[in-house]
Structures are given as C-alpha cells and as structure tokens.
Amino acid sequence: MTTDDIATTEETLRLARGTLLPSFPGPAAPGWLLDELAAGLGGVTLFALTGNVPSPESLAALTAQMRKAGDPFVTIDEEGGDVTRLGGHLTGSPYPGNAALGAVDDPELTRRVYRSLGAELAEVGVNFNFAPSVDVNTADDNPVIGTRSFGPDPALVARHAAAAVAGTQEAGVAACAKHFPGHGATVEDSHLAVPLVDADLDLLDRRELVPFRAAIGAGTRAVMTGHLNLPSITRGVPATLSPEAITGLLREHLGYQGVIVTDALDMEGASGAIGIPEASVRALIAGADLLCLGPREHAETLRATLDAIVAAVRTGRLPAARLADAAERTGALKGWLAGNSPAEVDRAVGLEAARRAVRVTGSLPVWNGSRPLVVELKAGGNIAVGPTPWGLSAWAPDAVQADGSEGEAVRVLERATGRGLVVVVRDAHRHAGQRELTTALLAARPDTVVVEMGLPVWRPASAVYLATYGAAAANGQAAAERLGLTPA
C-alpha cells in the first residue's frame, strides 16, 4: 500500500466515522466510544432501554463527558407523550404528545410545548432531537404511530409540524421531522417488517408530503427516513435505502438541502435481510448523511460498519464525494448548533395543553365524597413506545389492573358495589379484550365512565366518555382533575 493509499484510507475512515450514530450501554461513556469521538465520530443516539438516562443529572454528566472527547451530535427520541426518554420513561412525560396537541389545534401552544421540551434537552446537553413525528395517521390500526401523530388531516399536521420545528429550534436544539416519506398509512411496524405505503406521487403530494413541506419551510435542520416500501417510488426497496426516495423525492422533489438521518438501522425493515453494515452502505449511496445504528449496536457493529463503508469506497461502489457531501451538511449543522442559545423550561405549558385536549361526551357524575373504583385495562405497547407508565393509578391508590380474563367482570363489579366506576382503556379499537370487558361492565353498570388514553376510535354509545388523546403523565393528571380524583 502506498503513502497515497494510506492517506486516502485514513480520510475515508474519518469521513465514514462522521456519518455514524452508535449507541452504548449504561450511564457513562465507555472507553471505546471516547476514543471514537476523539477520532471524529459523528455522535451517539441515547436510549432509555440501554440505561443511558437514569436521571437528568446523570445525563448531563454523560454529555459533558462525551464533549470532552469530541464534538458529537447527541441525539435522542424525545417526542413527549407516549415516546419519552428524558425521565418520562420512568414517570410519564410532563408534556402531552402530538395527538393531544392536534386535538387542541393551537399551533402557538404546540410551539410553546416543543420549545420547553427542547429547553429541557439543551439543559442536559442533548442537541439533536428525533422529533417531531409529522406522519399523517390515516390508518386507525397503525401499530406504531397512533397518538404520535398530530392527526389524520394533512393540513392540521402541517401547521403543527411547522410549530414543533420552530419551538424546538428556538431552544437551540436541532429538530428532525420524521418518518419520511410518511408512516401514517401503514398497518405494519417497521421494527418488524417493511410496511407498505400504497400511494403514488400524486397521493403523496396531497397527503404524506404536506407536513414535510411545512417542516422544511419552517427550517427543520434534519429529516429522518422511514423504512417504508412505496412500490410506485422505491419499487420494493425501503425508503431509507432508496435513492429514488432520498435523493429523488426528498432532495429534488421537495428541495430539501439539510441533514438526512436514518431511522435505526437495526430494525427489520432496514437490515433484516442484509445486516447493518450493508444497510449503512446502501443508505449512504441513497443519500443519507447520518446513520442511526440502533439501541444494541455498539463497538462491534460500529467497526464492522466502518469496514463496510471503507470497502465500498475502495471498490467505487460508494463515491468518496458522497461522504464529503455528508460531512459538509453535518458540519453546517454543527456550526448552527454552536451559534444558538437554549430557551427557558416551562413545564406548566404541558399540563395546560393536556387540560385543553380533554374531550368529554355526556355528563360526568359527581361522586358526593366517595371515590370511584378505577379499573385500568392492560394494553400492550410497541417497540417505539416501550414500557412507559400510564393510567390513573397515581391519583387512585386502590386502582385495579384488569386483563379481561374469565370472570373478571364479576370480580370488578363486586369491588365497585356502592361506588362509582371508571374504566381506563388505551387504544381500545386495537384490543378486543378491552372492548369486551368494558362492554360487559357497561351492561351491568350503565353509569360507568370510560376513559380512553389512546386514540378515541372505539366509543361505546351508552357510556359517559372522556378522551385524553394520549397517556403521558400530563394527560393522566388532566383526566384525574376532570374526574374529581384530584383538585384542579
């Protein structure tokens, strides 16, 4: 190998490192990560499930440790609502998610919520937020978006997408509109498969792309790709790996010139058949600038991915100019981050938004001094949401957990004798057991109040019904206040 070859390889390695966002376990940066940061690693992605965020104080110490080694992007999925990492994964978020903000439909309120959320991230050294989700949720049975979307109307989602981007970036944190070109019309989870979006360019322009145009117009510093199959555009290839989607649709059709980051490449929809190193190479060829590797992809995956990228450049499969282009874009973003100051945290806006989002059908009862029995019906989450706590038990210490097992309705009714009854569900339209038990309880107790903490799609006609449009701690408190479980 000649001196020129060595110099070329070293430069390729430097550029390749700059595209990668690996993860790591625990609340402190391991030695291998600090070494990679010193060598020019693009940054990291933090995950609650890997123990990166035991507390805000610990996270602040971690980001300070990493910044002594390099100049990384510190990225996180902090959407508020059901997808929360900044302490909310332990207690529930103090900010409602997008569905609640869409129900209120006050873009200025959305801007204030995202500004405060961004300010909390900036306080602990996170400078790049994988939010907002700007998917238009047109499929009620969407297993991964749901309350993460502002709603099913493209124009509504667009005005809140712009407000969320503005608020986040007023706090000095880069916003990232996701999941391009739109995950809202799917009934599959891209963590587990490659979801189909059966839409041609005309329909995309009228539906999925409307909020992305608004986010781009508001100056979003990043856009995240989704692992989605659009047959008319990508011809079976996931959008994350498709030049037609990234370069053609996002760069050329929408005119977006900022940073493009991939959704986690460990997801089945991206790398299931080919592995993460090969998916990384294909994403770079397609036009991505930053590669999120996934929550369990640490030193070994990082090094294998670097080897794959260098080999692709050496063989001419991946042009070196493509890596230089990515470095130019990410360098510009780091320059923008260096010139911004954080905003002030305003947690009160979260509860204000949650209160304004509550919708009640029928007349809520007055309990006359006795506390109702609260029954929370179990609901499975998904990989994106994780085991975030939810429900009303924080305001109802004797709340009952129910799963719809045989004879459960009888047992609940016995416990509720002489008391009011509140049944709490989450996305009941997606859980037959929730609907069956709720229906059985209503048949015996028509005075039962049903609280929906997901999307209010299934509504029993006979019930007094309260919808929160989300299951964050703020949504729970707002519902508890309306039910008289706690003073407003």
C-alpha positions as CSV (number, residue, x, y, z in Angstrom):
1,M,0.0,0.0,0.0
2,T,1.4,3.4,-1.0
3,T,1.5,6.5,1.1
4,D,-1.2,8.0,-1.0
5,D,-3.3,4.8,-0.5
6,I,-2.9,5.1,3.3
7,A,-3.8,8.8,3.3
8,T,-6.9,8.1,1.2
9,T,-7.9,5.3,3.6
10,E,-7.4,7.5,6.6
11,E,-9.5,10.2,5.0
12,T,-12.2,7.8,4.1
13,L,-12.3,6.5,7.7
14,R,-12.6,10.0,9.0
15,L,-15.5,10.8,6.8
16,A,-17.1,7.4,7.5
17,R,-16.9,8.0,11.2
18,G,-18.6,11.3,10.8
19,T,-21.8,9.6,9.5
20,L,-22.3,7.2,12.4
21,L,-24.5,7.4,15.5
22,P,-23.9,4.3,17.5
23,S,-25.3,3.5,21.0
24,F,-23.7,2.2,24.1
25,P,-24.9,0.6,27.4
26,G,-25.1,2.4,30.7
27,P,-24.9,5.9,32.1
28,A,-21.2,6.5,31.4
29,A,-19.4,6.6,28.1
30,P,-17.1,3.5,27.6
31,G,-13.5,3.9,26.6
32,W,-14.0,2.7,23.0
33,L,-16.7,5.4,22.5
34,L,-14.5,8.2,23.8
35,D,-11.7,7.0,21.5
36,E,-14.1,7.1,18.5
37,L,-15.3,10.5,19.5
38,A,-11.8,11.8,19.6
39,A,-11.2,10.3,16.1
40,G,-14.3,12.2,14.7
41,L,-17.3,10.0,15.3
42,G,-20.5,11.8,14.2
43,G,-22.2,11.3,17.5
44,V,-24.4,9.0,19.6
45,T,-28.0,8.0,20.0
46,L,-29.2,7.7,23.6
47,F,-31.8,5.2,24.6
48,A,-33.7,4.7,27.9
49,L,-33.7,0.9,27.4
50,T,-29.9,0.7,27.4
51,G,-29.7,2.6,30.7
52,N,-28.3,5.9,29.2
53,V,-30.9,8.1,31.1
54,P,-31.3,7.1,34.7
55,S,-31.8,10.7,35.6
56,P,-31.4,14.2,34.1
57,E,-28.4,14.8,36.3
58,S,-26.7,11.6,35.2
59,L,-27.4,12.5,31.6
60,A,-25.9,16.0,32.0
61,A,-22.7,14.4,33.3
62,L,-22.7,11.9,30.5
63,T,-23.0,14.5,27.7
64,A,-20.3,16.6,29.4
65,Q,-18.0,13.6,29.5
66,M,-18.5,13.0,25.7
67,R,-17.9,16.6,24.8
68,K,-14.5,16.5,26.5
69,A,-13.6,13.8,23.9
70,G,-15.1,15.3,20.7
71,D,-17.9,17.4,19.2
72,P,-20.7,14.9,18.9
73,F,-24.3,15.1,17.9
74,V,-26.1,13.9,21.0
75,T,-29.4,12.5,19.7
76,I,-32.5,11.2,21.4
77,D,-36.1,10.3,20.7
78,E,-38.0,12.8,22.9
79,E,-41.4,13.4,21.5
80,G,-43.2,14.0,24.7
81,G,-46.4,12.0,25.2
82,D,-46.0,8.2,24.8
83,V,-42.4,8.3,23.4
84,T,-40.3,9.8,26.1
85,R,-36.8,9.2,27.2
86,L,-35.8,12.2,29.4
87,G,-37.0,10.8,32.7
88,G,-40.5,10.3,31.4
89,H,-39.8,6.7,30.6
90,L,-39.8,6.2,34.4
91,T,-42.7,8.5,35.5
92,G,-44.5,9.6,32.3
93,S,-43.9,12.7,30.4
94,P,-45.0,16.2,31.7
95,Y,-45.8,17.1,28.1
96,P,-48.7,15.6,26.1
97,G,-47.9,14.1,22.7
98,N,-48.9,15.2,19.3
99,A,-52.4,13.7,19.2
100,A,-53.4,15.9,22.2
101,L,-51.8,19.0,20.6
102,G,-53.6,18.3,17.3
103,A,-56.9,17.9,19.2
104,V,-56.4,21.4,20.7
105,D,-55.2,22.7,17.3
106,D,-53.4,25.8,18.6
107,P,-50.1,26.0,16.8
108,E,-48.8,28.6,19.2
109,L,-49.4,26.1,22.1
110,T,-47.6,23.4,20.1
111,R,-44.6,25.8,19.6
112,R,-44.5,26.5,23.4
113,V,-44.6,22.8,24.3
114,Y,-41.8,21.9,21.9
115,R,-39.8,25.0,23.0
116,S,-39.9,23.9,26.6
117,L,-39.2,20.3,25.7
118,G,-36.2,21.5,23.7
119,A,-35.1,23.6,26.6
120,E,-35.0,20.5,28.8
121,L,-32.9,18.7,26.3
122,A,-30.5,21.5,26.0
123,E,-30.1,21.7,29.8
124,V,-28.7,18.2,29.8
125,G,-26.6,18.5,26.7
126,V,-28.8,16.9,24.1
127,N,-28.5,18.9,20.9
128,F,-30.4,16.9,18.3
129,N,-34.0,15.6,18.9
130,F,-35.5,12.9,16.7
131,A,-38.9,14.8,16.7
132,P,-41.4,15.8,15.7
133,S,-43.2,12.9,14.1
134,V,-45.1,14.5,11.2
135,D,-46.8,11.4,9.9
136,V,-50.4,11.8,8.8
137,N,-52.1,9.0,10.7
138,T,-54.8,7.9,8.2
139,A,-54.8,4.2,9.4
140,D,-56.6,3.8,12.7
141,D,-55.0,0.4,13.2
142,N,-51.5,1.8,12.7
143,P,-49.4,-0.1,15.3
144,V,-46.5,2.3,15.7
145,I,-47.7,5.9,15.1
146,G,-51.2,6.5,16.6
147,T,-51.0,9.2,19.2
148,R,-47.6,10.2,18.0
149,S,-49.3,11.9,15.1
150,F,-51.0,15.3,15.2
151,G,-53.9,13.7,13.4
152,P,-55.3,12.4,10.1
153,D,-55.7,15.7,8.3
154,P,-52.6,16.8,6.3
155,A,-53.2,20.5,6.7
156,L,-53.6,20.1,10.5
157,V,-50.4,18.0,10.8
158,A,-48.6,20.5,8.6
159,R,-49.3,23.6,10.7
160,H,-48.3,21.7,13.9
161,A,-45.2,20.3,12.2
162,A,-44.0,23.8,11.5
163,A,-44.8,25.0,15.0
164,A,-43.0,22.0,16.6
165,V,-39.9,22.6,14.4
166,A,-39.9,26.3,15.3
167,G,-40.3,25.7,19.0
168,T,-37.6,23.0,19.2
169,Q,-35.0,25.1,17.3
170,E,-35.8,28.2,19.3
171,A,-34.4,26.2,22.2
172,G,-31.1,25.7,20.3
173,V,-31.8,22.0,19.6
174,A,-32.0,20.6,16.0
175,A,-35.4,19.3,15.1
176,C,-35.8,16.2,12.9
177,A,-39.1,15.7,11.0
178,K,-39.9,12.0,10.7
179,H,-40.6,9.4,9.3
180,F,-40.1,10.3,5.6
181,P,-42.0,9.9,3.4
182,G,-44.7,9.2,6.0
183,H,-45.6,6.2,8.2
184,G,-49.2,7.1,8.9
185,A,-51.0,5.0,6.3
186,T,-49.4,1.7,7.3
187,V,-50.7,-1.2,9.4
188,E,-47.3,-2.8,10.0
189,D,-44.5,-1.8,12.3
190,S,-41.1,-1.1,10.5
191,H,-39.3,-2.5,13.6
192,L,-40.6,-5.9,12.5
193,A,-41.2,-5.7,8.7
194,V,-41.1,-3.4,5.7
195,P,-44.5,-1.6,5.8
196,L,-46.3,-0.9,2.6
197,V,-47.5,2.6,1.7
198,D,-49.7,2.1,-1.3
199,A,-49.6,5.7,-2.7
200,D,-48.4,7.2,-5.9
201,L,-46.7,10.6,-6.2
202,D,-50.0,12.4,-6.6
203,L,-51.4,11.0,-3.4
204,L,-48.1,11.5,-1.6
205,D,-48.2,15.2,-2.6
206,R,-51.7,15.6,-1.3
207,R,-51.2,13.6,1.9
208,E,-47.9,12.4,3.3
209,L,-45.6,15.1,1.9
210,V,-47.7,18.1,3.0
211,P,-46.3,18.2,6.6
212,F,-42.8,17.6,5.4
213,R,-43.1,20.6,3.1
214,A,-44.2,22.6,6.1
215,A,-41.4,21.4,8.3
216,I,-38.9,22.2,5.6
217,G,-40.4,25.6,5.2
218,A,-40.1,26.2,8.9
219,G,-36.3,25.4,8.6
220,T,-36.1,21.9,10.1
221,R,-32.4,21.1,10.4
222,A,-32.9,17.4,9.8
223,V,-35.3,14.9,8.3
224,M,-35.4,11.2,9.3
225,T,-36.2,8.5,6.8
226,G,-38.6,5.6,7.5
227,H,-38.1,2.0,6.4
228,L,-41.1,2.1,4.1
229,N,-41.9,0.4,0.8
230,L,-43.6,2.7,-1.7
231,P,-43.9,0.5,-4.8
232,S,-44.6,3.3,-7.2
233,I,-41.4,5.2,-6.0
234,T,-39.0,2.7,-4.4
235,R,-40.1,-0.5,-6.2
236,G,-39.9,-2.7,-3.1
237,V,-36.8,-1.1,-1.5
238,P,-37.2,0.5,1.9
239,A,-37.1,4.3,1.5
240,T,-34.1,4.5,3.8
241,L,-32.1,2.6,1.2
242,S,-33.7,4.1,-1.9
243,P,-32.0,6.8,-4.0
244,E,-35.5,7.4,-5.5
245,A,-36.9,8.3,-2.1
246,I,-34.0,10.2,-0.5
247,T,-32.3,11.9,-3.5
248,G,-35.2,11.9,-5.9
249,L,-38.2,12.6,-3.6
250,L,-36.7,14.5,-0.6
251,R,-33.8,16.3,-2.2
252,E,-35.1,17.0,-5.7
253,H,-38.9,16.9,-5.5
254,L,-39.2,18.7,-2.1
255,G,-35.9,20.7,-2.5
256,Y,-34.6,19.8,1.0
257,Q,-30.9,20.5,1.4
258,G,-30.4,19.8,5.2
259,V,-29.2,16.8,7.0
260,I,-30.9,13.4,6.4
261,V,-30.7,10.8,9.1
262,T,-31.9,7.2,9.0
263,D,-34.2,5.6,11.5
264,A,-32.5,2.9,13.5
265,L,-30.8,0.5,11.0
266,D,-31.1,-2.5,13.3
267,M,-34.9,-2.5,12.5
268,E,-36.1,-5.4,10.4
269,G,-37.4,-3.0,7.8
270,A,-33.9,-1.8,7.0
271,S,-31.4,-4.6,7.7
272,G,-33.3,-7.8,8.3
273,A,-32.1,-9.5,5.2
274,I,-28.8,-7.8,4.6
275,G,-27.3,-6.8,8.0
276,I,-26.5,-3.3,9.4
277,P,-23.1,-2.7,7.7
278,E,-24.6,-3.4,4.2
279,A,-27.7,-1.3,5.1
280,S,-25.4,1.5,6.1
281,V,-23.6,1.5,2.8
282,R,-26.9,1.4,0.9
283,A,-28.3,4.3,2.9
284,L,-25.2,6.4,2.2
285,I,-25.4,5.6,-1.5
286,A,-29.1,6.6,-1.4
287,G,-28.2,10.0,0.0
288,A,-28.4,9.7,3.9
289,D,-25.9,11.8,5.9
290,L,-26.2,10.3,9.3
291,L,-26.8,6.6,10.2
292,C,-28.6,5.7,13.5
293,L,-27.4,2.2,14.2
294,G,-29.9,1.2,16.9
295,P,-30.1,0.6,20.7
296,R,-28.0,-2.5,20.9
297,E,-25.4,-1.6,18.2
298,H,-22.2,-0.8,20.0
299,A,-18.4,-1.2,19.3
300,E,-18.5,-4.4,17.2
301,T,-21.3,-3.1,14.9
302,L,-19.5,0.3,14.6
303,R,-16.3,-1.3,13.5
304,A,-17.9,-3.7,11.1
305,T,-19.9,-0.7,9.6
306,L,-16.7,1.4,9.2
307,D,-15.0,-1.5,7.4
308,A,-18.0,-1.9,5.1
309,I,-18.1,1.8,4.2
310,V,-14.3,1.9,3.5
311,A,-14.5,-1.2,1.3
312,A,-17.4,0.3,-0.6
313,V,-15.4,3.5,-1.3
314,R,-12.3,1.5,-2.3
315,T,-14.3,-0.5,-4.9
316,G,-16.0,2.5,-6.3
317,R,-19.5,1.4,-5.2
318,L,-19.8,4.4,-2.8
319,P,-18.3,7.6,-4.2
320,A,-16.0,9.3,-1.8
321,A,-17.7,12.6,-2.9
322,R,-20.9,11.2,-1.3
323,L,-19.1,11.0,2.1
324,A,-17.7,14.5,1.6
325,D,-21.2,15.8,0.8
326,A,-22.5,14.3,4.1
327,A,-19.6,15.8,6.0
328,E,-20.4,19.3,4.6
329,R,-24.0,19.0,5.6
330,T,-23.3,17.8,9.1
331,G,-20.6,20.3,9.6
332,A,-23.0,23.1,8.7
333,L,-25.4,21.7,11.3
334,K,-22.7,21.7,14.0
335,G,-22.0,25.3,13.1
336,W,-25.7,26.2,13.5
337,L,-25.8,24.4,16.9
338,A,-22.7,26.3,18.1
339,G,-24.4,29.7,17.4
340,N,-27.6,29.0,19.4
341,S,-28.6,29.6,23.0
342,P,-31.1,27.5,25.0
343,A,-34.5,28.7,26.0
344,E,-36.2,28.5,29.4
345,V,-38.1,25.4,30.6
346,D,-41.9,26.0,31.1
347,R,-43.3,22.7,32.3
348,A,-46.6,24.4,33.1
349,V,-47.4,24.5,29.4
350,G,-47.5,20.7,29.3
351,L,-50.3,20.5,31.8
352,E,-52.1,23.4,30.1
353,A,-52.0,21.6,26.8
354,A,-53.2,18.3,28.4
355,R,-56.1,20.0,30.1
356,R,-57.2,21.7,26.9
357,A,-57.0,18.4,25.0
358,V,-59.6,16.6,27.2
359,R,-62.9,15.9,25.4
360,V,-66.0,14.7,27.3
361,T,-69.1,13.1,25.8
362,G,-72.0,13.0,28.3
363,S,-72.2,14.4,31.8
364,L,-69.5,13.4,34.3
365,P,-71.0,12.2,37.6
366,V,-70.5,13.9,40.9
367,W,-69.1,11.3,43.4
368,N,-70.5,13.0,46.5
369,G,-67.5,12.5,48.6
370,S,-66.8,8.8,47.8
371,R,-64.1,7.9,45.4
372,P,-64.9,5.8,42.4
373,L,-63.2,2.5,41.7
374,V,-60.7,3.0,38.9
375,V,-60.1,-0.1,36.7
376,E,-57.2,0.1,34.3
377,L,-57.3,-2.4,31.4
378,K,-54.0,-3.7,30.3
379,A,-52.8,-2.7,26.8
380,G,-49.6,-3.9,25.0
381,G,-47.2,-1.2,23.8
382,N,-44.8,-1.3,20.9
383,I,-41.0,-1.1,20.5
384,A,-41.0,2.6,19.9
385,V,-43.1,3.5,23.0
386,G,-41.6,0.9,25.4
387,P,-42.8,0.3,28.9
388,T,-43.6,3.9,29.8
389,P,-46.0,4.1,32.8
390,W,-49.6,5.3,32.1
391,G,-53.0,5.3,33.6
392,L,-54.8,7.0,36.6
393,S,-53.4,4.9,39.5
394,A,-51.2,7.8,40.6
395,W,-54.4,9.6,41.5
396,A,-56.4,6.5,42.5
397,P,-54.3,4.4,45.0
398,D,-56.7,1.5,45.0
399,A,-57.0,1.2,41.3
400,V,-57.5,-2.3,39.9
401,Q,-55.5,-3.7,37.0
402,A,-57.6,-6.0,34.7
403,D,-56.7,-8.0,31.6
404,G,-60.1,-9.4,30.6
405,S,-59.7,-12.9,32.0
406,E,-62.7,-15.1,32.6
407,G,-64.9,-13.9,35.5
408,E,-63.1,-10.6,35.8
409,A,-66.2,-8.5,35.1
410,V,-68.0,-10.2,38.1
411,R,-65.0,-9.5,40.4
412,V,-64.8,-5.9,39.3
413,L,-68.5,-5.3,39.8
414,E,-68.3,-6.8,43.3
415,R,-65.5,-4.4,44.2
416,A,-67.4,-1.4,42.8
417,T,-70.5,-2.1,44.9
418,G,-71.7,1.2,46.3
419,R,-69.1,3.2,44.4
420,G,-68.8,4.9,41.1
421,L,-66.9,3.0,38.4
422,V,-64.2,4.4,36.0
423,V,-62.8,2.1,33.3
424,V,-59.5,3.3,31.7
425,V,-58.5,1.9,28.3
426,R,-55.8,2.7,25.8
427,D,-56.4,2.3,22.0
428,A,-59.4,0.1,22.7
429,H,-60.1,-0.2,19.0
430,R,-56.9,-2.3,18.8
431,H,-57.6,-4.6,21.8
432,A,-60.6,-6.9,21.7
433,G,-60.2,-7.8,25.4
434,Q,-60.5,-4.1,26.4
435,R,-63.7,-3.7,24.4
436,E,-65.3,-7.0,25.7
437,L,-64.7,-6.2,29.4
438,T,-65.8,-2.6,29.0
439,T,-69.0,-3.7,27.3
440,A,-69.7,-6.3,30.0
441,L,-69.2,-3.7,32.8
442,L,-71.4,-1.1,31.0
443,A,-74.2,-3.7,30.6
444,A,-74.3,-4.1,34.4
445,R,-73.3,-0.5,35.3
446,P,-74.5,2.0,32.7
447,D,-73.2,4.8,34.9
448,T,-69.6,3.6,34.2
449,V,-67.3,6.3,32.9
450,V,-64.9,5.2,30.1
451,V,-61.6,7.0,29.8
452,E,-59.7,6.5,26.6
453,M,-56.0,7.3,26.9
454,G,-55.1,6.4,23.3
455,L,-56.9,7.3,20.1
456,P,-60.7,7.7,20.6
457,V,-61.7,5.5,17.7
458,W,-64.0,3.0,19.6
459,R,-66.7,4.7,21.6
460,P,-69.4,2.7,23.4
461,A,-72.6,4.7,22.7
462,S,-74.0,4.2,26.2
463,A,-71.1,5.5,28.2
464,V,-70.0,8.8,29.6
465,Y,-66.7,9.1,27.7
466,L,-63.6,11.0,28.4
467,A,-60.8,11.2,25.8
468,T,-57.3,12.4,26.7
469,Y,-55.6,11.8,23.3
470,G,-52.5,10.4,25.0
471,A,-51.2,8.6,28.0
472,A,-48.5,10.9,29.3
473,A,-48.4,11.9,33.0
474,A,-49.8,15.3,32.0
475,N,-52.7,13.6,30.2
476,G,-53.4,11.4,33.3
477,Q,-53.4,14.4,35.6
478,A,-55.8,16.3,33.3
479,A,-58.2,13.4,33.3
480,A,-57.9,12.9,37.1
481,E,-58.8,16.6,37.6
482,R,-61.9,16.3,35.3
483,L,-63.0,13.2,37.1
484,G,-62.6,14.8,40.5
485,L,-59.9,12.4,41.6
486,T,-57.6,15.4,42.4
487,P,-58.1,19.1,42.7
488,A,-57.6,21.1,39.5
